[in-house]
Amino acid sequence: MADIYDRAKATAVRMLAPRSAGGKGAGLTLRRTVPGVYDPETGTSPDTITDYAGSGLRDSYKLTDVDGSLIKQGDVKFIVSPVLLNGADMPEPKTQDLIVFDGSTYTVQAVDPWNYAGLAVGFVVQARK
């Protein structure tokens, strides 16, 4: 029998799924760039870019939340599903990752994971264009 945390994760996955899959979310891409190792033959260290196809919701901050330093005018809040569209676990977003949503690209500023008893139930991401 599933415990309360598994049920919470299942509920988050169901609610944050794209509308085409019966949820209230939309597709998004988490893009992570990892610096490459130096290649002496080419003299370069090419970055590795990995895209993770997931889903979530975009929301705006209340005016009372905008303080001009941590949260700036125009920042948006994403609620990101804990699973990818293929059913695998979504990696926790990190500062400076990119989120591509509805044709726009945002840079991750901060992440608040919904992590209960070691189980990722979702992520609240502050992002900026």
GUKE-409541 format. One record per residue (C-alpha): residue in three letters; z, y, x. Coordinates in steps of 0.5 Angstrom, whole numbers, plus 2048, in hexadecimal, padded with zeros to 3 digits. Example, Ala and Ser with C-alpha at 12.3 -4.5 7.8 and 13.67 -1.06 7.14 Angstrom:
<rs>
<res:ALA; Z:810; Y:7F7; X:819>
<res:SER; Z:80E; Y:7FE; X:81B>
</rs>
This chain:
<rs>
<res:MET; Z:800; Y:800; X:800>
<res:ALA; Z:7FE; Y:807; X:803>
<res:ASP; Z:804; Y:80C; X:804>
<res:ILE; Z:804; Y:813; X:802>
<res:TYR; Z:801; Y:815; X:808>
<res:ASP; Z:7FB; Y:811; X:807>
<res:ARG; Z:7FA; Y:813; X:800>
<res:ALA; Z:7FB; Y:81A; X:802>
<res:LYS; Z:7F5; Y:819; X:807>
<res:ALA; Z:7F1; Y:816; X:802>
<res:THR; Z:7F2; Y:81C; X:7FD>
<res:ALA; Z:7F0; Y:821; X:802>
<res:VAL; Z:7EA; Y:81D; X:804>
<res:ARG; Z:7E8; Y:81C; X:7FD>
<res:MET; Z:7E9; Y:824; X:7FB>
<res:LEU; Z:7E6; Y:826; X:802>
<res:ALA; Z:7DF; Y:822; X:801>
<res:PRO; Z:7D9; Y:826; X:800>
<res:ARG; Z:7D7; Y:827; X:7F9>
<res:SER; Z:7D1; Y:822; X:7F9>
<res:ALA; Z:7D7; Y:81D; X:7FB>
<res:GLY; Z:7DB; Y:81F; X:7F5>
<res:GLY; Z:7E0; Y:824; X:7F9>
<res:LYS; Z:7E1; Y:82B; X:7F9>
<res:GLY; Z:7DF; Y:82C; X:800>
<res:ALA; Z:7D8; Y:82D; X:804>
<res:GLY; Z:7D5; Y:82A; X:80A>
<res:LEU; Z:7D7; Y:82D; X:811>
<res:THR; Z:7D6; Y:82C; X:818>
<res:LEU; Z:7DC; Y:82C; X:81D>
<res:ARG; Z:7D8; Y:82E; X:824>
<res:ARG; Z:7DC; Y:82C; X:82A>
<res:THR; Z:7DA; Y:82E; X:831>
<res:VAL; Z:7DD; Y:82B; X:837>
<res:PRO; Z:7DB; Y:82D; X:83E>
<res:GLY; Z:7D7; Y:828; X:842>
<res:VAL; Z:7D9; Y:826; X:849>
<res:TYR; Z:7D5; Y:829; X:84F>
<res:ASP; Z:7CE; Y:825; X:851>
<res:PRO; Z:7CD; Y:827; X:858>
<res:GLU; Z:7C6; Y:825; X:858>
<res:THR; Z:7C4; Y:82A; X:853>
<res:GLY; Z:7CA; Y:82F; X:854>
<res:THR; Z:7CC; Y:82F; X:84D>
<res:SER; Z:7D1; Y:82D; X:849>
<res:PRO; Z:7CE; Y:82C; X:842>
<res:ASP; Z:7D2; Y:82D; X:83C>
<res:THR; Z:7D3; Y:827; X:837>
<res:ILE; Z:7D2; Y:829; X:830>
<res:THR; Z:7D5; Y:824; X:82A>
<res:ASP; Z:7D4; Y:826; X:823>
<res:TYR; Z:7D9; Y:823; X:81D>
<res:ALA; Z:7D6; Y:823; X:816>
<res:GLY; Z:7DC; Y:824; X:811>
<res:SER; Z:7DD; Y:828; X:80B>
<res:GLY; Z:7E2; Y:82D; X:809>
<res:LEU; Z:7E3; Y:833; X:805>
<res:ARG; Z:7E3; Y:83A; X:808>
<res:ASP; Z:7E8; Y:840; X:805>
<res:SER; Z:7E9; Y:847; X:807>
<res:TYR; Z:7F0; Y:84A; X:809>
<res:LYS; Z:7F4; Y:84E; X:804>
<res:LEU; Z:7F4; Y:855; X:806>
<res:THR; Z:7FB; Y:855; X:807>
<res:ASP; Z:7FA; Y:84F; X:80D>
<res:VAL; Z:7F6; Y:853; X:811>
<res:ASP; Z:7FA; Y:857; X:816>
<res:GLY; Z:7F4; Y:859; X:81B>
<res:SER; Z:7F7; Y:855; X:821>
<res:LEU; Z:7F7; Y:84D; X:81F>
<res:ILE; Z:7F3; Y:84E; X:819>
<res:LYS; Z:7EE; Y:853; X:819>
<res:GLN; Z:7EA; Y:856; X:813>
<res:GLY; Z:7E4; Y:851; X:812>
<res:ASP; Z:7E8; Y:84B; X:814>
<res:VAL; Z:7E7; Y:844; X:810>
<res:LYS; Z:7EB; Y:83E; X:80E>
<res:PHE; Z:7E8; Y:837; X:80E>
<res:ILE; Z:7EC; Y:831; X:80B>
<res:VAL; Z:7E8; Y:82C; X:80F>
<res:SER; Z:7E8; Y:824; X:80D>
<res:PRO; Z:7EC; Y:81F; X:811>
<res:VAL; Z:7E6; Y:81B; X:811>
<res:LEU; Z:7DE; Y:81C; X:813>
<res:LEU; Z:7D9; Y:81B; X:80E>
<res:ASN; Z:7D8; Y:814; X:811>
<res:GLY; Z:7DF; Y:812; X:810>
<res:ALA; Z:7E2; Y:812; X:817>
<res:ASP; Z:7E8; Y:817; X:819>
<res:MET; Z:7E6; Y:81E; X:81A>
<res:PRO; Z:7E9; Y:820; X:821>
<res:GLU; Z:7EE; Y:826; X:820>
<res:PRO; Z:7EA; Y:82D; X:821>
<res:LYS; Z:7EC; Y:831; X:827>
<res:THR; Z:7EC; Y:838; X:829>
<res:GLN; Z:7E5; Y:83A; X:82B>
<res:ASP; Z:7E1; Y:834; X:827>
<res:LEU; Z:7DC; Y:837; X:822>
<res:ILE; Z:7DB; Y:835; X:81B>
<res:VAL; Z:7D4; Y:836; X:818>
<res:PHE; Z:7D5; Y:837; X:810>
<res:ASP; Z:7D0; Y:839; X:80B>
<res:GLY; Z:7CB; Y:83C; X:811>
<res:SER; Z:7D0; Y:840; X:814>
<res:THR; Z:7D4; Y:83E; X:81B>
<res:TYR; Z:7DB; Y:840; X:81C>
<res:THR; Z:7E0; Y:83F; X:822>
<res:VAL; Z:7E7; Y:83B; X:821>
<res:GLN; Z:7EC; Y:840; X:822>
<res:ALA; Z:7F2; Y:83C; X:820>
<res:VAL; Z:7F4; Y:835; X:81D>
<res:ASP; Z:7F9; Y:833; X:819>
<res:PRO; Z:7F9; Y:82B; X:818>
<res:TRP; Z:7FC; Y:828; X:812>
<res:ASN; Z:7FF; Y:822; X:815>
<res:TYR; Z:804; Y:81E; X:812>
<res:ALA; Z:807; Y:818; X:816>
<res:GLY; Z:802; Y:818; X:81B>
<res:LEU; Z:7FC; Y:818; X:815>
<res:ALA; Z:7F7; Y:81D; X:815>
<res:VAL; Z:7F6; Y:820; X:80E>
<res:GLY; Z:7F2; Y:826; X:80F>
<res:PHE; Z:7F2; Y:82C; X:813>
<res:VAL; Z:7F2; Y:833; X:812>
<res:VAL; Z:7EE; Y:837; X:816>
<res:GLN; Z:7EE; Y:83F; X:818>
<res:ALA; Z:7E6; Y:841; X:81A>
<res:ARG; Z:7E3; Y:847; X:81C>
<res:LYS; Z:7DB; Y:849; X:81C>
</rs>
